């Protein structure tokens, strides 16, 4: 879970939505965004969509969010990185408790080639 700290500076769902809906304006490298926050109840939502970059790169995003009056928590996520039709890596929060090399950053990890589905490395930047 990403809690309220430097990596997750959102104090409310409105702050989070404002960031999501202006990400292409804040970051010139983002050529287009189809990200959308979909409420799933009073205190939950999901984020889905894609960020499109030049040279055929895109990131497919899925997050499950919870929130209260002073914190947005990303409960789970998946971020797939594509170049044209090739998935080149992805990050997710699916636990792998029997993989000792991932314990330090449990459950945050990155899938990389070769054998992208099973080749996982720690992702400390997502803690």
C-alpha positions in Angstrom: 0.0 0.0 0.0 1.2 3.5 -0.7 0.3 5.7 2.2 0.5 9.5 2.6 4.2 10.3 2.2 6.5 11.9 -0.4 5.6 9.2 -3.0 1.8 9.8 -2.4 1.2 13.5 -1.6 -2.6 13.4 -2.1 -4.6 14.6 0.9 -8.0 14.0 -0.8 -9.6 12.2 -3.7 -10.1 15.7 -5.2 -6.4 16.3 -5.1 -5.8 12.9 -6.7 -8.4 13.5 -9.4 -7.0 17.0 -10.2 -3.5 15.4 -10.7 -4.9 12.6 -12.9 -6.9 14.8 -15.1 -4.1 17.3 -15.6 -1.2 14.8 -15.9 -0.7 15.5 -19.6 -0.4 19.2 -18.9 2.0 18.7 -16.0 4.3 16.4 -17.9 5.0 17.4 -21.6 6.3 13.9 -22.3 2.7 12.6 -21.9 1.1 13.1 -25.4 -2.3 11.9 -24.3 -4.1 10.3 -21.3 -7.2 8.2 -21.0 -6.9 7.9 -17.3 -10.2 8.0 -15.4 -11.1 7.7 -11.7 -14.2 5.6 -11.2 -15.9 5.8 -7.8 -16.9 2.4 -6.4 -18.4 3.6 -3.1 -18.2 6.3 -0.6 -14.5 5.6 0.2 -13.2 3.6 -2.7 -12.5 4.1 -6.4 -10.5 2.6 -9.3 -8.1 4.3 -11.7 -7.9 2.9 -15.2 -6.5 4.0 -18.5 -3.4 4.7 -20.5 -0.7 7.3 -20.8 0.7 7.6 -24.4 4.2 8.9 -25.1 6.2 9.5 -28.3 8.0 6.7 -30.1 5.3 4.1 -29.5 5.6 4.0 -25.7 2.5 3.7 -23.4 1.8 2.8 -19.9 -1.4 1.0 -19.0 -2.6 1.9 -15.5 -4.9 0.2 -13.0 -5.1 1.2 -9.3 -7.6 0.3 -6.5 -7.9 3.3 -4.2 -9.3 4.0 -0.7 -9.6 7.4 0.9 -10.9 9.3 3.8 -10.8 13.0 4.6 -7.0 13.3 4.8 -5.4 10.5 2.9 -5.5 8.6 -0.4 -4.2 5.0 -0.3 -3.3 3.0 -3.3 -4.4 -0.4 -2.1 -3.2 -2.3 -5.2 -1.8 -1.4 -8.7 -0.6 -2.7 -12.0 1.5 -0.6 -14.4 2.3 -2.1 -17.8 5.0 -0.6 -20.0 4.6 -1.1 -23.7 6.6 -0.2 -26.8 4.2 -0.6 -29.8 2.8 -4.1 -29.4 5.5 -5.4 -27.0 5.0 -5.4 -23.3 8.5 -4.6 -22.1 7.9 -4.7 -18.3 5.4 -4.2 -15.6 5.0 -3.3 -12.0 2.4 -4.7 -9.6 1.6 -5.3 -6.0 0.6 -8.9 -6.2 2.2 -10.6 -3.2 4.8 -13.3 -3.8 5.6 -14.4 -0.2 7.6 -17.5 -1.3 10.1 -15.4 -3.3 12.8 -14.4 -0.8 14.5 -11.9 -3.1 11.3 -9.8 -3.1 10.8 -9.8 0.7 12.6 -6.5 1.2 10.1 -4.5 -0.8 7.1 -6.9 -0.4 4.8 -6.7 -2.3 6.2 -4.1 -4.7 8.1 -5.6 -7.7 8.9 -5.3 -11.4 8.6 -8.0 -14.1 11.4 -7.8 -16.6 12.7 -9.9 -19.6 13.6 -12.6 -20.2 10.6 -14.7 -19.2 8.8 -11.5 -18.1 6.0 -13.3 -16.2 8.3 -15.1 -13.8 11.4 -12.8 -13.8 10.7 -10.4 -10.9 13.0 -7.9 -9.2 12.4 -5.6 -6.2 10.9 -2.2 -6.9 12.0 0.0 -4.0 10.9 3.2 -5.8 7.2 2.1 -5.3 7.3 1.7 -1.5 
